[in-house]
């Protein structure tokens, strides 16, 4: 199982989009400051995740969410999930 996830920094309110095959360990690394790109943006809050059986599909979705069009789609999904 591969997970595409979105974390929100409670410091600067920006998002971090990532992909991993070991979700629990990866989140722990983020929260313990072991990930360079989020180390100074802690604390972080998980705001969204999607699971995929195929690693290639997961990385494809992660890359897409980092594009302008993907960010708009993700923003819509986050708005829907917070209203539901």
C-alpha positions in Angstrom: 0.0 0.0 0.0 1.3 3.5 -1.0 0.0 6.7 0.5 -0.2 10.2 -0.9 -0.6 12.6 2.0 -0.9 16.3 2.7 0.4 17.9 5.8 -0.4 21.4 6.9 2.1 23.4 8.9 0.6 25.0 12.0 3.4 27.6 11.9 3.1 29.0 8.3 -0.1 27.3 7.2 1.5 26.0 4.1 1.0 22.4 2.8 3.5 19.6 2.2 2.6 16.9 -0.2 4.4 13.5 0.0 4.2 9.9 -0.9 5.3 6.9 1.1 5.0 3.1 1.4 5.2 3.3 5.2 2.8 6.0 6.2 3.1 5.7 10.0 6.9 5.8 10.0 7.0 8.7 7.6 4.6 10.8 9.6 6.7 10.1 12.7 9.8 11.2 10.8 8.0 14.5 9.9 6.9 15.1 13.5 10.3 14.3 14.9 12.0 16.8 12.6 13.9 14.1 10.6 12.6 15.4 7.2 14.6 18.4 6.0 11.7 20.1 4.1 9.3 20.1 7.1 11.8 20.3 10.0 11.3 24.0 10.7 7.6 24.0 9.9 6.5 21.8 12.8 4.0 21.1 14.2 2.3 19.5 11.3 -1.2 18.3 10.9 -2.4 15.6 8.5 -5.2 17.1 6.4 -5.6 14.5 3.6 -4.5 11.1 2.4 -5.2 8.7 -0.4 -4.1 5.1 -0.6 -2.9 3.3 -3.8 -1.9 -0.3 -4.5 0.4 0.7 -7.3 3.6 2.7 -6.4 3.7 4.3 -9.9 0.1 5.6 -9.6 0.9 7.0 -6.1 3.9 8.9 -7.3 2.0 10.1 -10.4 -0.7 11.6 -8.2 1.8 13.2 -5.8 3.5 14.9 -8.8 0.1 16.0 -10.1 -0.9 17.5 -6.8 2.3 19.6 -6.9 1.2 21.3 -10.2 -1.0 24.4 -10.4 -4.0 22.4 -11.7 -3.4 19.6 -9.1 -3.2 22.1 -6.2 -6.6 23.6 -7.3 -8.1 20.1 -7.4 -6.6 19.2 -4.0 -7.9 22.5 -2.5 -11.4 21.5 -3.7 -11.0 18.1 -2.1 -9.9 19.6 1.2 -12.8 22.0 1.2 -15.2 19.1 0.6 -13.6 16.9 3.3 -13.8 19.8 5.9 -17.5 20.4 5.1 -18.5 16.7 5.2 
